[in-house]
Amino acid sequence: MGQFTIEFYRIRDHDEAHATLDRVSVSAPDLDAAKVKAVSMFDNRDMPQKPDGFRIPDYAGDELCRWVPGD
C-alpha cells in the first residue's frame, strides 16, 4: 500500500492559474487505484467551490497524473 496525495483544484479563466481547494491523503495499492478513489471523491467531497479537476503529485511535487472531467 502506498500513500498518495490528491489535490482538487480550480482553474482561473483569464490566466489558467490553478488554486488548490483541498488536499486529501489516501492509501492505495498503486496510482491507478488512487485515481479511482479521487474520481469517486470528485463530486462527493465538501469543498468551498466545485473543483475543475484533480492532480496527484509525487513526494517531490512532480505531477504523476492530472484529471479533468471529460478528458
PyMOL Python script that loads the backbone (N, CA, C, O; Angstrom):
from pymol import cmd

cmd.read_pdbstr("""\
ATOM      1  N   MET A   1       0.842  -1.193   0.000  1.00  0.00           N
ATOM      2  CA  MET A   1       0.000   0.000   0.000  1.00  0.00           C
ATOM      3  C   MET A   1       0.880   1.247   0.000  1.00  0.00           C
ATOM      4  O   MET A   1       1.866   1.329   0.733  1.00  0.00           O
ATOM      5  N   GLY A   2       0.517   2.185  -0.810  1.00  0.00           N
ATOM      6  CA  GLY A   2       1.246   3.449  -0.857  1.00  0.00           C
ATOM      7  C   GLY A   2       0.371   4.601  -0.386  1.00  0.00           C
ATOM      8  O   GLY A   2      -0.853   4.478  -0.329  1.00  0.00           O
ATOM      9  N   GLN A   3       0.995   5.705  -0.053  1.00  0.00           N
ATOM     10  CA  GLN A   3       0.301   6.939   0.327  1.00  0.00           C
ATOM     11  C   GLN A   3       0.328   7.877  -0.863  1.00  0.00           C
ATOM     12  O   GLN A   3       1.385   8.115  -1.449  1.00  0.00           O
ATOM     13  N   PHE A   4      -0.821   8.406  -1.219  1.00  0.00           N
ATOM     14  CA  PHE A   4      -0.943   9.350  -2.327  1.00  0.00           C
ATOM     15  C   PHE A   4      -1.664  10.593  -1.843  1.00  0.00           C
ATOM     16  O   PHE A   4      -2.575  10.509  -1.021  1.00  0.00           O
ATOM     17  N   THR A   5      -1.259  11.743  -2.350  1.00  0.00           N
ATOM     18  CA  THR A   5      -1.940  12.999  -2.061  1.00  0.00           C
ATOM     19  C   THR A   5      -2.735  13.392  -3.302  1.00  0.00           C
ATOM     20  O   THR A   5      -2.208  13.422  -4.414  1.00  0.00           O
ATOM     21  N   ILE A   6      -4.002  13.691  -3.089  1.00  0.00           N
ATOM     22  CA  ILE A   6      -4.882  14.138  -4.170  1.00  0.00           C
ATOM     23  C   ILE A   6      -5.156  15.613  -3.934  1.00  0.00           C
ATOM     24  O   ILE A   6      -5.603  15.999  -2.854  1.00  0.00           O
ATOM     25  N   GLU A   7      -4.895  16.430  -4.927  1.00  0.00           N
ATOM     26  CA  GLU A   7      -5.148  17.870  -4.841  1.00  0.00           C
ATOM     27  C   GLU A   7      -6.284  18.227  -5.797  1.00  0.00           C
ATOM     28  O   GLU A   7      -6.150  18.092  -7.014  1.00  0.00           O
ATOM     29  N   PHE A   8      -7.392  18.679  -5.239  1.00  0.00           N
ATOM     30  CA  PHE A   8      -8.517  19.146  -6.040  1.00  0.00           C
ATOM     31  C   PHE A   8      -8.308  20.632  -6.293  1.00  0.00           C
ATOM     32  O   PHE A   8      -7.949  21.373  -5.378  1.00  0.00           O
ATOM     33  N   TYR A   9      -8.531  21.074  -7.533  1.00  0.00           N
ATOM     34  CA  TYR A   9      -8.210  22.461  -7.871  1.00  0.00           C
ATOM     35  C   TYR A   9      -9.271  23.098  -8.765  1.00  0.00           C
ATOM     36  O   TYR A   9     -10.093  22.419  -9.380  1.00  0.00           O
ATOM     37  N   ARG A  10      -9.221  24.437  -8.812  1.00  0.00           N
ATOM     38  CA  ARG A  10      -9.998  25.257  -9.744  1.00  0.00           C
ATOM     39  C   ARG A  10      -9.011  25.913 -10.691  1.00  0.00           C
ATOM     40  O   ARG A  10      -7.855  26.140 -10.333  1.00  0.00           O
ATOM     41  N   ILE A  11      -9.464  26.217 -11.894  1.00  0.00           N
ATOM     42  CA  ILE A  11      -8.624  26.907 -12.876  1.00  0.00           C
ATOM     43  C   ILE A  11      -9.225  28.278 -13.136  1.00  0.00           C
ATOM     44  O   ILE A  11     -10.401  28.396 -13.480  1.00  0.00           O
ATOM     45  N   ARG A  12      -8.412  29.312 -12.971  1.00  0.00           N
ATOM     46  CA  ARG A  12      -8.854  30.678 -13.226  1.00  0.00           C
ATOM     47  C   ARG A  12      -8.865  30.906 -14.731  1.00  0.00           C
ATOM     48  O   ARG A  12      -7.874  30.644 -15.413  1.00  0.00           O
ATOM     49  N   ASP A  13      -9.997  31.399 -15.250  1.00  0.00           N
ATOM     50  CA  ASP A  13     -10.180  31.534 -16.696  1.00  0.00           C
ATOM     51  C   ASP A  13      -9.169  32.449 -17.373  1.00  0.00           C
ATOM     52  O   ASP A  13      -8.621  32.095 -18.418  1.00  0.00           O
ATOM     53  N   HIS A  14      -8.912  33.616 -16.798  1.00  0.00           N
ATOM     54  CA  HIS A  14      -8.126  34.610 -17.532  1.00  0.00           C
ATOM     55  C   HIS A  14      -6.634  34.283 -17.644  1.00  0.00           C
ATOM     56  O   HIS A  14      -5.974  34.767 -18.564  1.00  0.00           O
ATOM     57  N   ASP A  15      -6.091  33.481 -16.737  1.00  0.00           N
ATOM     58  CA  ASP A  15      -4.664  33.149 -16.847  1.00  0.00           C
ATOM     59  C   ASP A  15      -4.361  31.664 -16.619  1.00  0.00           C
ATOM     60  O   ASP A  15      -3.201  31.253 -16.608  1.00  0.00           O
ATOM     61  N   GLU A  16      -5.411  30.876 -16.441  1.00  0.00           N
ATOM     62  CA  GLU A  16      -5.290  29.436 -16.240  1.00  0.00           C
ATOM     63  C   GLU A  16      -4.473  29.040 -15.001  1.00  0.00           C
ATOM     64  O   GLU A  16      -3.924  27.940 -14.935  1.00  0.00           O
ATOM     65  N   ALA A  17      -4.401  29.954 -14.022  1.00  0.00           N
ATOM     66  CA  ALA A  17      -3.728  29.627 -12.765  1.00  0.00           C
ATOM     67  C   ALA A  17      -4.566  28.597 -11.999  1.00  0.00           C
ATOM     68  O   ALA A  17      -5.796  28.623 -12.050  1.00  0.00           O
ATOM     69  N   HIS A  18      -3.889  27.698 -11.295  1.00  0.00           N
ATOM     70  CA  HIS A  18      -4.565  26.669 -10.516  1.00  0.00           C
ATOM     71  C   HIS A  18      -4.585  27.072  -9.046  1.00  0.00           C
ATOM     72  O   HIS A  18      -3.561  27.461  -8.483  1.00  0.00           O
ATOM     73  N   ALA A  19      -5.767  26.974  -8.430  1.00  0.00           N
ATOM     74  CA  ALA A  19      -5.912  27.214  -6.995  1.00  0.00           C
ATOM     75  C   ALA A  19      -6.345  25.907  -6.347  1.00  0.00           C
ATOM     76  O   ALA A  19      -7.358  25.328  -6.737  1.00  0.00           O
ATOM     77  N   THR A  20      -5.594  25.445  -5.374  1.00  0.00           N
ATOM     78  CA  THR A  20      -5.922  24.196  -4.692  1.00  0.00           C
ATOM     79  C   THR A  20      -7.066  24.436  -3.721  1.00  0.00           C
ATOM     80  O   THR A  20      -6.988  25.317  -2.866  1.00  0.00           O
ATOM     81  N   LEU A  21      -8.133  23.646  -3.856  1.00  0.00           N
ATOM     82  CA  LEU A  21      -9.288  23.737  -2.968  1.00  0.00           C
ATOM     83  C   LEU A  21      -9.165  22.803  -1.782  1.00  0.00           C
ATOM     84  O   LEU A  21      -9.616  23.125  -0.683  1.00  0.00           O
ATOM     85  N   ASP A  22      -8.557  21.646  -2.000  1.00  0.00           N
ATOM     86  CA  ASP A  22      -8.465  20.652  -0.934  1.00  0.00           C
ATOM     87  C   ASP A  22      -7.347  19.679  -1.265  1.00  0.00           C
ATOM     88  O   ASP A  22      -7.057  19.414  -2.432  1.00  0.00           O
ATOM     89  N   ARG A  23      -6.725  19.154  -0.218  1.00  0.00           N
ATOM     90  CA  ARG A  23      -5.702  18.106  -0.349  1.00  0.00           C
ATOM     91  C   ARG A  23      -6.131  16.945   0.530  1.00  0.00           C
ATOM     92  O   ARG A  23      -6.492  17.127   1.693  1.00  0.00           O
ATOM     93  N   VAL A  24      -6.089  15.760  -0.037  1.00  0.00           N
ATOM     94  CA  VAL A  24      -6.514  14.570   0.687  1.00  0.00           C
ATOM     95  C   VAL A  24      -5.426  13.516   0.548  1.00  0.00           C
ATOM     96  O   VAL A  24      -4.921  13.282  -0.550  1.00  0.00           O
ATOM     97  N   SER A  25      -5.071  12.889   1.639  1.00  0.00           N
ATOM     98  CA  SER A  25      -4.110  11.797   1.622  1.00  0.00           C
ATOM     99  C   SER A  25      -4.884  10.483   1.657  1.00  0.00           C
ATOM    100  O   SER A  25      -5.750  10.291   2.510  1.00  0.00           O
ATOM    101  N   VAL A  26      -4.571   9.583   0.730  1.00  0.00           N
ATOM    102  CA  VAL A  26      -5.249   8.285   0.669  1.00  0.00           C
ATOM    103  C   VAL A  26      -4.230   7.167   0.578  1.00  0.00           C
ATOM    104  O   VAL A  26      -3.122   7.355   0.076  1.00  0.00           O
ATOM    105  N   SER A  27      -4.617   6.011   1.069  1.00  0.00           N
ATOM    106  CA  SER A  27      -3.818   4.796   0.911  1.00  0.00           C
ATOM    107  C   SER A  27      -4.387   4.019  -0.261  1.00  0.00           C
ATOM    108  O   SER A  27      -5.599   3.831  -0.365  1.00  0.00           O
ATOM    109  N   ALA A  28      -3.510   3.572  -1.137  1.00  0.00           N
ATOM    110  CA  ALA A  28      -3.936   2.793  -2.289  1.00  0.00           C
ATOM    111  C   ALA A  28      -2.781   1.898  -2.727  1.00  0.00           C
ATOM    112  O   ALA A  28      -1.619   2.242  -2.513  1.00  0.00           O
ATOM    113  N   PRO A  29      -3.086   0.759  -3.335  1.00  0.00           N
ATOM    114  CA  PRO A  29      -2.015  -0.151  -3.747  1.00  0.00           C
ATOM    115  C   PRO A  29      -1.150   0.393  -4.879  1.00  0.00           C
ATOM    116  O   PRO A  29       0.020   0.031  -4.996  1.00  0.00           O
ATOM    117  N   ASP A  30      -1.733   1.276  -5.727  1.00  0.00           N
ATOM    118  CA  ASP A  30      -0.960   1.841  -6.831  1.00  0.00           C
ATOM    119  C   ASP A  30      -1.635   3.124  -7.319  1.00  0.00           C
ATOM    120  O   ASP A  30      -2.696   3.505  -6.826  1.00  0.00           O
ATOM    121  N   LEU A  31      -1.008   3.779  -8.288  1.00  0.00           N
ATOM    122  CA  LEU A  31      -1.517   5.051  -8.803  1.00  0.00           C
ATOM    123  C   LEU A  31      -2.902   4.892  -9.425  1.00  0.00           C
ATOM    124  O   LEU A  31      -3.758   5.757  -9.241  1.00  0.00           O
ATOM    125  N   ASP A  32      -3.135   3.813 -10.150  1.00  0.00           N
ATOM    126  CA  ASP A  32      -4.455   3.606 -10.766  1.00  0.00           C
ATOM    127  C   ASP A  32      -5.558   3.528  -9.711  1.00  0.00           C
ATOM    128  O   ASP A  32      -6.634   4.096  -9.898  1.00  0.00           O
ATOM    129  N   ALA A  33      -5.301   2.841  -8.625  1.00  0.00           N
ATOM    130  CA  ALA A  33      -6.289   2.745  -7.545  1.00  0.00           C
ATOM    131  C   ALA A  33      -6.492   4.108  -6.877  1.00  0.00           C
ATOM    132  O   ALA A  33      -7.610   4.438  -6.484  1.00  0.00           O
ATOM    133  N   ALA A  34      -5.432   4.897  -6.746  1.00  0.00           N
ATOM    134  CA  ALA A  34      -5.557   6.244  -6.176  1.00  0.00           C
ATOM    135  C   ALA A  34      -6.410   7.122  -7.085  1.00  0.00           C
ATOM    136  O   ALA A  34      -7.206   7.923  -6.597  1.00  0.00           O
ATOM    137  N   LYS A  35      -6.253   6.980  -8.411  1.00  0.00           N
ATOM    138  CA  LYS A  35      -7.074   7.741  -9.363  1.00  0.00           C
ATOM    139  C   LYS A  35      -8.546   7.367  -9.231  1.00  0.00           C
ATOM    140  O   LYS A  35      -9.413   8.240  -9.271  1.00  0.00           O
ATOM    141  N   VAL A  36      -8.830   6.089  -9.076  1.00  0.00           N
ATOM    142  CA  VAL A  36     -10.218   5.636  -8.914  1.00  0.00           C
ATOM    143  C   VAL A  36     -10.822   6.268  -7.662  1.00  0.00           C
ATOM    144  O   VAL A  36     -11.962   6.732  -7.691  1.00  0.00           O
ATOM    145  N   LYS A  37     -10.067   6.288  -6.566  1.00  0.00           N
ATOM    146  CA  LYS A  37     -10.552   6.919  -5.340  1.00  0.00           C
ATOM    147  C   LYS A  37     -10.802   8.405  -5.548  1.00  0.00           C
ATOM    148  O   LYS A  37     -11.807   8.942  -5.080  1.00  0.00           O
ATOM    149  N   ALA A  38      -9.892   9.070  -6.248  1.00  0.00           N
ATOM    150  CA  ALA A  38     -10.028  10.511  -6.478  1.00  0.00           C
ATOM    151  C   ALA A  38     -11.258  10.828  -7.317  1.00  0.00           C
ATOM    152  O   ALA A  38     -11.990  11.771  -7.018  1.00  0.00           O
ATOM    153  N   VAL A  39     -11.485  10.050  -8.359  1.00  0.00           N
ATOM    154  CA  VAL A  39     -12.668  10.273  -9.208  1.00  0.00           C
ATOM    155  C   VAL A  39     -13.939  10.074  -8.386  1.00  0.00           C
ATOM    156  O   VAL A  39     -14.898  10.831  -8.537  1.00  0.00           O
ATOM    157  N   SER A  40     -13.954   9.068  -7.523  1.00  0.00           N
ATOM    158  CA  SER A  40     -15.149   8.820  -6.716  1.00  0.00           C
ATOM    159  C   SER A  40     -15.390   9.933  -5.694  1.00  0.00           C
ATOM    160  O   SER A  40     -16.533  10.171  -5.305  1.00  0.00           O
ATOM    161  N   MET A  41     -14.335  10.611  -5.259  1.00  0.00           N
ATOM    162  CA  MET A  41     -14.484  11.724  -4.311  1.00  0.00           C
ATOM    163  C   MET A  41     -14.795  13.044  -5.000  1.00  0.00           C
ATOM    164  O   MET A  41     -15.236  13.989  -4.346  1.00  0.00           O
ATOM    165  N   PHE A  42     -14.576  13.128  -6.293  1.00  0.00           N
ATOM    166  CA  PHE A  42     -14.635  14.393  -7.022  1.00  0.00           C
ATOM    167  C   PHE A  42     -15.945  15.149  -6.803  1.00  0.00           C
ATOM    168  O   PHE A  42     -15.913  16.338  -6.486  1.00  0.00           O
ATOM    169  N   ASP A  43     -17.080  14.502  -6.961  1.00  0.00           N
ATOM    170  CA  ASP A  43     -18.377  15.168  -6.797  1.00  0.00           C
ATOM    171  C   ASP A  43     -18.948  15.047  -5.395  1.00  0.00           C
ATOM    172  O   ASP A  43     -19.959  15.679  -5.089  1.00  0.00           O
ATOM    173  N   ASN A  44     -18.329  14.257  -4.544  1.00  0.00           N
ATOM    174  CA  ASN A  44     -18.898  13.984  -3.224  1.00  0.00           C
ATOM    175  C   ASN A  44     -18.192  14.683  -2.067  1.00  0.00           C
ATOM    176  O   ASN A  44     -18.683  14.647  -0.939  1.00  0.00           O
ATOM    177  N   ARG A  45     -17.069  15.306  -2.321  1.00  0.00           N
ATOM    178  CA  ARG A  45     -16.284  15.939  -1.256  1.00  0.00           C
ATOM    179  C   ARG A  45     -16.810  17.335  -0.986  1.00  0.00           C
ATOM    180  O   ARG A  45     -17.094  18.083  -1.922  1.00  0.00           O
ATOM    181  N   ASP A  46     -16.944  17.694   0.282  1.00  0.00           N
ATOM    182  CA  ASP A  46     -17.418  19.021   0.669  1.00  0.00           C
ATOM    183  C   ASP A  46     -16.259  20.014   0.580  1.00  0.00           C
ATOM    184  O   ASP A  46     -15.355  20.007   1.416  1.00  0.00           O
ATOM    185  N   MET A  47     -16.299  20.871  -0.449  1.00  0.00           N
ATOM    186  CA  MET A  47     -15.255  21.873  -0.668  1.00  0.00           C
ATOM    187  C   MET A  47     -15.917  23.236  -0.838  1.00  0.00           C
ATOM    188  O   MET A  47     -17.105  23.310  -1.152  1.00  0.00           O
ATOM    189  N   PRO A  48     -15.165  24.312  -0.635  1.00  0.00           N
ATOM    190  CA  PRO A  48     -15.756  25.657  -0.740  1.00  0.00           C
ATOM    191  C   PRO A  48     -16.287  25.966  -2.143  1.00  0.00           C
ATOM    192  O   PRO A  48     -17.220  26.757  -2.284  1.00  0.00           O
ATOM    193  N   GLN A  49     -15.719  25.368  -3.162  1.00  0.00           N
ATOM    194  CA  GLN A  49     -16.163  25.533  -4.548  1.00  0.00           C
ATOM    195  C   GLN A  49     -16.088  24.179  -5.227  1.00  0.00           C
ATOM    196  O   GLN A  49     -15.410  23.268  -4.752  1.00  0.00           O
ATOM    197  N   LYS A  50     -16.793  24.058  -6.346  1.00  0.00           N
ATOM    198  CA  LYS A  50     -16.714  22.820  -7.128  1.00  0.00           C
ATOM    199  C   LYS A  50     -15.371  22.805  -7.872  1.00  0.00           C
ATOM    200  O   LYS A  50     -15.039  23.763  -8.570  1.00  0.00           O
ATOM    201  N   PRO A  51     -14.608  21.731  -7.726  1.00  0.00           N
ATOM    202  CA  PRO A  51     -13.309  21.674  -8.410  1.00  0.00           C
ATOM    203  C   PRO A  51     -13.468  21.499  -9.916  1.00  0.00           C
ATOM    204  O   PRO A  51     -14.478  20.988 -10.398  1.00  0.00           O
ATOM    205  N   ASP A  52     -12.440  21.939 -10.646  1.00  0.00           N
ATOM    206  CA  ASP A  52     -12.380  21.734 -12.090  1.00  0.00           C
ATOM    207  C   ASP A  52     -11.664  20.432 -12.428  1.00  0.00           C
ATOM    208  O   ASP A  52     -11.851  19.877 -13.511  1.00  0.00           O
ATOM    209  N   GLY A  53     -10.845  19.949 -11.503  1.00  0.00           N
ATOM    210  CA  GLY A  53     -10.091  18.727 -11.736  1.00  0.00           C
ATOM    211  C   GLY A  53      -9.281  18.356 -10.510  1.00  0.00           C
ATOM    212  O   GLY A  53      -9.406  18.975  -9.453  1.00  0.00           O
ATOM    213  N   PHE A  54      -8.449  17.341 -10.664  1.00  0.00           N
ATOM    214  CA  PHE A  54      -7.520  16.985  -9.583  1.00  0.00           C
ATOM    215  C   PHE A  54      -6.194  16.571 -10.186  1.00  0.00           C
ATOM    216  O   PHE A  54      -6.101  16.235 -11.367  1.00  0.00           O
ATOM    217  N   ARG A  55      -5.172  16.603  -9.348  1.00  0.00           N
ATOM    218  CA  ARG A  55      -3.854  16.096  -9.715  1.00  0.00           C
ATOM    219  C   ARG A  55      -3.331  15.277  -8.561  1.00  0.00           C
ATOM    220  O   ARG A  55      -3.718  15.477  -7.410  1.00  0.00           O
ATOM    221  N   ILE A  56      -2.451  14.357  -8.881  1.00  0.00           N
ATOM    222  CA  ILE A  56      -1.779  13.550  -7.867  1.00  0.00           C
ATOM    223  C   ILE A  56      -0.286  13.769  -8.061  1.00  0.00           C
ATOM    224  O   ILE A  56       0.285  13.309  -9.050  1.00  0.00           O
ATOM    225  N   PRO A  57       0.354  14.470  -7.121  1.00  0.00           N
ATOM    226  CA  PRO A  57       1.805  14.686  -7.221  1.00  0.00           C
ATOM    227  C   PRO A  57       2.579  13.587  -6.481  1.00  0.00           C
ATOM    228  O   PRO A  57       2.019  12.873  -5.648  1.00  0.00           O
ATOM    229  N   ASP A  58       3.858  13.465  -6.794  1.00  0.00           N
ATOM    230  CA  ASP A  58       4.715  12.585  -6.010  1.00  0.00           C
ATOM    231  C   ASP A  58       5.249  13.375  -4.813  1.00  0.00           C
ATOM    232  O   ASP A  58       4.855  14.521  -4.599  1.00  0.00           O
ATOM    233  N   TYR A  59       6.137  12.767  -4.042  1.00  0.00           N
ATOM    234  CA  TYR A  59       6.649  13.421  -2.835  1.00  0.00           C
ATOM    235  C   TYR A  59       7.462  14.678  -3.128  1.00  0.00           C
ATOM    236  O   TYR A  59       7.574  15.558  -2.275  1.00  0.00           O
ATOM    237  N   ALA A  60       8.031  14.767  -4.330  1.00  0.00           N
ATOM    238  CA  ALA A  60       8.815  15.946  -4.710  1.00  0.00           C
ATOM    239  C   ALA A  60       7.931  17.048  -5.298  1.00  0.00           C
ATOM    240  O   ALA A  60       8.407  18.146  -5.588  1.00  0.00           O
ATOM    241  N   GLY A  61       6.634  16.743  -5.473  1.00  0.00           N
ATOM    242  CA  GLY A  61       5.721  17.728  -6.049  1.00  0.00           C
ATOM    243  C   GLY A  61       5.536  17.607  -7.543  1.00  0.00           C
ATOM    244  O   GLY A  61       4.750  18.347  -8.135  1.00  0.00           O
ATOM    245  N   ASP A  62       6.260  16.668  -8.170  1.00  0.00           N
ATOM    246  CA  ASP A  62       6.103  16.447  -9.614  1.00  0.00           C
ATOM    247  C   ASP A  62       4.792  15.709  -9.866  1.00  0.00           C
ATOM    248  O   ASP A  62       4.417  14.811  -9.112  1.00  0.00           O
ATOM    249  N   GLU A  63       4.112  16.092 -10.916  1.00  0.00           N
ATOM    250  CA  GLU A  63       2.794  15.547 -11.203  1.00  0.00           C
ATOM    251  C   GLU A  63       2.864  14.125 -11.752  1.00  0.00           C
ATOM    252  O   GLU A  63       3.538  13.862 -12.748  1.00  0.00           O
ATOM    253  N   LEU A  64       2.159  13.215 -11.086  1.00  0.00           N
ATOM    254  CA  LEU A  64       2.041  11.841 -11.568  1.00  0.00           C
ATOM    255  C   LEU A  64       0.867  11.709 -12.526  1.00  0.00           C
ATOM    256  O   LEU A  64       0.938  10.976 -13.512  1.00  0.00           O
ATOM    257  N   CYS A  65      -0.220  12.429 -12.227  1.00  0.00           N
ATOM    258  CA  CYS A  65      -1.375  12.425 -13.124  1.00  0.00           C
ATOM    259  C   CYS A  65      -2.213  13.660 -12.867  1.00  0.00           C
ATOM    260  O   CYS A  65      -2.148  14.271 -11.800  1.00  0.00           O
ATOM    261  N   ARG A  66      -3.009  14.017 -13.878  1.00  0.00           N
ATOM    262  CA  ARG A  66      -3.951  15.118 -13.791  1.00  0.00           C
ATOM    263  C   ARG A  66      -5.236  14.639 -14.452  1.00  0.00           C
ATOM    264  O   ARG A  66      -5.191  13.941 -15.465  1.00  0.00           O
ATOM    265  N   TRP A  67      -6.384  15.011 -13.882  1.00  0.00           N
ATOM    266  CA  TRP A  67      -7.670  14.581 -14.424  1.00  0.00           C
ATOM    267  C   TRP A  67      -8.643  15.746 -14.409  1.00  0.00           C
ATOM    268  O   TRP A  67      -8.736  16.487 -13.430  1.00  0.00           O
ATOM    269  N   VAL A  68      -9.362  15.895 -15.506  1.00  0.00           N
ATOM    270  CA  VAL A  68     -10.430  16.892 -15.636  1.00  0.00           C
ATOM    271  C   VAL A  68     -11.611  16.149 -16.231  1.00  0.00           C
ATOM    272  O   VAL A  68     -11.431  15.396 -17.189  1.00  0.00           O
ATOM    273  N   PRO A  69     -12.828  16.333 -15.695  1.00  0.00           N
ATOM    274  CA  PRO A  69     -13.977  15.621 -16.257  1.00  0.00           C
ATOM    275  C   PRO A  69     -14.077  15.834 -17.763  1.00  0.00           C
ATOM    276  O   PRO A  69     -13.902  16.950 -18.253  1.00  0.00           O
ATOM    277  N   GLY A  70     -14.356  14.773 -18.482  1.00  0.00           N
ATOM    278  CA  GLY A  70     -14.478  14.844 -19.924  1.00  0.00           C
ATOM    279  C   GLY A  70     -13.207  14.530 -20.683  1.00  0.00           C
ATOM    280  O   GLY A  70     -13.235  14.362 -21.902  1.00  0.00           O
ATOM    281  N   ASP A  71     -12.089  14.451 -19.973  1.00  0.00           N
ATOM    282  CA  ASP A  71     -10.823  14.109 -20.654  1.00  0.00           C
ATOM    283  C   ASP A  71     -10.641  12.612 -20.724  1.00  0.00           C
ATOM    284  O   ASP A  71      -9.639  12.137 -21.259  1.00  0.00           O
TER     285      ASP A  71
END
""", "prot")
cmd.dss("prot")
cmd.show_as("cartoon", "prot")
cmd.util.cbc("prot")
cmd.orient("prot")
